[in-house]
Amino acid sequence: MTSLAEHLVSDELWELFRRVVPETVVVRPQGGGRRRAGDRECLTAIVFVATSGCSWRQLPPVFGPAWPTVYRRFARWSQQRVWARLHRVILDELGAQGALDWSRFAVDSVSVRALKGQLTGPNPTDRGKMGSKIHLVVDRAGLPISVAISAANTHDSLALPPLIMGIPPIRSPRGPRRRRPAKLHGDKGYDYPHLRQWLRERNIIPRIARRGVENSQRLGQHRWVVERTMSWLGGCRRLHRRYERKPEHFLAFTAIATSLINHRRLAK
């Protein structure tokens, strides 16, 4: 169990998590009572659910806390935006080390089937079956910077401005924080004059394939990194299909996946 727990949540990741999780004041009832489950044990169990794809009820008892306790902790941390803060603090550490390449970002999306819940819709690429879409912006090396979710029938172009605005101000090795890439690469789904103008107004050079003009393969030499990152997200098997009714819970799993990807780069 110890080796498994350390593999899922290393000491370094735990220290970063402690910086973002709100402190809990434990009030023990008179006469004692059961000890509160530790945050690290619950975090380890949550990461196991995210990476293995098992349901909450299938959570092995070896982790310690019972599955209802782990789920309640996950729901509370999701409401408190702990996972978004963890994603941001890891980005800050990467930025301070100069590990982020701001010269070129790429944007793309991937659809997954959804059983129920808000932000779901008929997927036009999957015979109209209900699904959700994960939108992602990555740096030149494929490290996820900004992530969002929508219904599967949401056009990619609608998600671009919120994705760019969702890039947090990230630390730099020296100088002020940064939140805008020099260039942004995208496929023909983002080929709209108003999006190009919107990017230029923010000093971002659009590198978007033009419908009927440019070959997608030419831009693919720069966009492949985001496609590779989408495959990295597949390592979080909980994202293979959306089971969460609440969109904030599905978004939480995406933030956990991106945090694990970025932390692996940080650990190197």
N, C-alpha and C positions, 0 to 999 in steps of 0.2 A: 504493500500500500504506500509506503514512504517513497519508493522510487517512482511509482505511478503519479503520486501527488506532485513530486518535484518535477516530473516531466511535463505535467499539465500546467502547473503554476510554479515557476522558479522563484527563488528568493528575490531576484531582481524585479520580476514582474509583480510580485507581492508588494515590494516597497513602493513601486509606482502606483499600485492600486490603493495603498494606504493614504496616498497624498490626495486622492479624489473622493474616497468614500466618506460620507458624513459620520461623525462620531456618534455612537449610540449610547445613551444613558440607560443602564440596566437597573431596574428597580425590582429587587427580589421580594416576593410576597412573604408575609409573616409565616414563620415556620419552615422556611427554606423553599424548596421547589426545585424543578429541573434546571440544570445549568443551561444557559443560553448557548446555542450552537455558534461556534466561532466563525468569523467572517471568512477566514482563509479556507476552512473546510467547505463552506457554502460556495465560495468562488471556485474552488477546485471541482465541485460537483456540477456547477453551472457550465464550466468549460468542457467537462466531460459530455454533458448533454449536447452542447453546441458542436463538438467535434465528432462525436459518435453518431449523432442523429437520433438517439433513443428518445422515447417519450419520458415525461416526468415520472410516471408511475413505474417505468422500467429502470429507474436509477438504482444501481446496486447499493445495498446497505453498507458496503465496505467503506464508503466515504464518511459515514458517521451520521450526519443529520438525515432525518426522514424526508422523503420527497416533498410533502406539503411545506415543510420548513424551507427547503431550498427554493421552491417555487415562489413562496411569499417574499423571500429575500430578493429573488430575481425581479419580481414585480415592483417591489419598493425601490430597488436601485434603478430600474428602468424609469420609473416615475420621477426620480430625483436626477435623471440624466447622468448617472455615474458612468455609463459606458461611453457616452459622447465625451465626457471629460477625460476618461482614460485614453481614448483615441487621441485627444488633443495633447495631453501631457507627453505621450510617446512621440508625437510629431515634434513637440518642442525639443525633446532630447535629441532626435535625429537632426533637427535644424541647427541646434547648437554645435553639433559635431560636423556640420557641413555635409551631411549625408543625403540631403535633398537636392535634386537638380532642377532648378527653376527655369532652365532655358527652354524646355519643351514639355508641355503636359498633353495628355490624351484623354478623350472622353468616349464612353460607350455605355451600353446597357445590356442586360440579360434578363430574360423572362423565366419565371418558375411557376409551376402550377400551384394554385391556392384552393384550399378546401372551403374556406369561408372567411368572413370578416370584411372590414372596411378596406378601402384602397385595393380592391380586386375588380377585375373586369374581363370581358371576353378577349382572349389572346388571338389576334388575327393570324399569327403564324402557327397556331396549334388548334386549328379547326374550331375556333371560337370557344375553346374550353376556358373556364375561369382561371385567372392567374394574376400574379403581381410582377412588377418589374423592378430590378435593382439598377440604379444609375450610379456611375462611378467615374471619378476623375483621378488620374494617377500622374506621378511625375515621370521624368524621362526613364528612370530605372524600373517603373512599374509599381512604386510604393503608393498605396491608396491614400489620397489626400482628403477627398470629400465624397460622401455617399448619401444617397437618398432612395426612397421607394415610392412607387406609384402603382396605379392599376395597370394591367398589362396592355390595355388599349390606349394608354396615354402616349402621345407622340413624343419622341425623344427631344424634339426641338423645344417643347414646353418645359422640360426639366433642366435645360442648360443654364439659364440665369440663376435659378435657385442653387444649383450645384456650385457655380462659381462664387456666388455670394456666400455660400456655406463654407468656403475655405477660411479657416481661422487665421488670425495673425500669428505667424510661427516665428520662433526665435531664429536668429542668424548667428554664425560664428562671431561676427562683428557688425555693428550697425543696427539700425532699427529692425523691428519685426517685418515680415513680408507675407503677403497674401495674394499676389498676382503673378502668374507665370509670364514669360516673355512671349511664348507662342502657345496656341492650343490646336491640336490636331483632332479632327473628327471626320466621320464618314458622310455620305450624301444625305443622311437623315437630318443633318444640321445645316444644310445648304439653304439658308434664307437670308436675304439682304438685311433684314432688321437685326438678325443675330450677329452678322458680321459687323454692322455698325455699332451694336451694343458692346461688342468685344473691343473694337477700336477705341470707343469712348473711355474704356478702362485700360488703355495702353496695352492691350493683348492683341498680338497679331494673329488673325484667324488663318489656319491652314486646314480648310475644309474642302473636301472633294466637291466639284461642281457637277451637278446632274447633266448628263449628255455631253460633257466636255472632257473631264479628267477621268482617267482610269483609276478605279479603286485600288488596284494593285500597286500603283505608284505611291500612294499615301500609306499603303500597308506596311512599308518598310519602317515607318515611324509609329503606326498604330498597333503593331503586334504586341507591344508591351501591355496595353490595357487588356487585350484578349488573353494574354498569359495570366494577368492578375485575376481575371474572371475564373480561370481554371484553378488558381490558388484559392479562391473563395470556395471552390468545391471541396477543399479540405475540411470545411465546416459543413458537415453533412446535414445539419439542421436547415441549411439553406437550399437543399435539393428540392424541397417542396415546402410550401408555407402551410404550417399547421396552426399558427397563432391567429386567433380571432382579432386581437387588438393589434393595430399596425405598429404601435410603439414597441411591442414585444418583438415583432419581426425585425424592426429597425434595430432593436437592441442586439439581436443575433448578428446582424450585418456589422455593427460596430465592434462586437467581440471578435468577429472574423478579421476585420481590418486591423484591429489592435494586435492580434496574434501575428499577422503577417509583418506588420511594422516592427514588432518587438523582436522577431527573429532577425531582422536586419540590424536592429540596435544591438542585439547580443553578439553579433559578429564583430 
